[in-house]
Amino acid sequence: MSRINFALEELQAFVAVADRCNFRLAAEHLCISQPALSRRIDKLETALGLRLLERTTRQVDLTEGGRHFLERARQTLEDLEDAVARLSDSAQARRGQVTVACVPSVAQHVLPGILQRFAQQQPNVRVRIIDDSAHRVLAAVVSGEADFGLNFTGAQEPDVEFDMLGRDDYVLVMPQGHALAGRGHVAWVELAGQKMVAVSRQSANRLLVDQALAPLAQRPLWFYETEHVAGALGLVAAGLGLAALPRLSVPPRHEALCRVPLVDPVVSRVVGLVTRRGRPLSPTAALLCEQVRLSRKAFEPTAGASDQA
């Protein structure tokens, strides 16, 4: 048997270039520079004693030998990835550990109840929670760092399955005793002239609200701006303004605050269970995932016109 004298990263580089027919796109995919990518291709071709790619200033084509090698190279990488995934799942099942990536609002106000019920069934299972932004949650699932995620994005991603759990409607948060506190609902136009507390323009929450309100002639006045929901709730509790926030981001009970549904339009975001496409869950992760599905009611709007925050 002849000795294999090339590295895995060189094989990955060749497949990346062959799939994209472009060195720049392949380098960006692998997060390396184009010169580094070229060196990997050169090393692989030297090790094989075979020219794999024909490169011109305008395009990259596979040689005949490159086309034959590509099929085997791609299959080798897929087999290796599958073997590593199976070993990871097996080790994880032995350790009894599950990693869940979750946006902070769900991690704070929904996930604890789910984990309480799960702990009664599986008291020896350890759970690691990655509570971070929607982008980070999605990346953790795609990379395999997390077994699954609870997120507001991912439905359009080709690498993941997105199982809708419910909709998170925006509500108006205000101090107890405010003139609008007893209402069954409040229209957005009624907030014109009110001092409002908003989260950062860089957040997905703010972007969604701004897009929904763009057609309105009269809009709320964003008077205070915070980086996080917790800061916004603090300012509202201090009587500095009102806030329009997703229902799941607001604590279910708060001695100083209450919340009322916002309408005309109803603004909402979809909450979903995110899993990596084509990768089965470990037995332990599958059990927790099923507990999440059985808890769909926790993601539904509270019955009734308004409730206490």
Summary of the structure (lengths in Angstrom):
residues: 309
radius of gyration: 25.3
end to end distance: 69.6
largest distance: 82.8
contacts: 945
relative contact order: 0.14
helix: 44%
strand: 25%
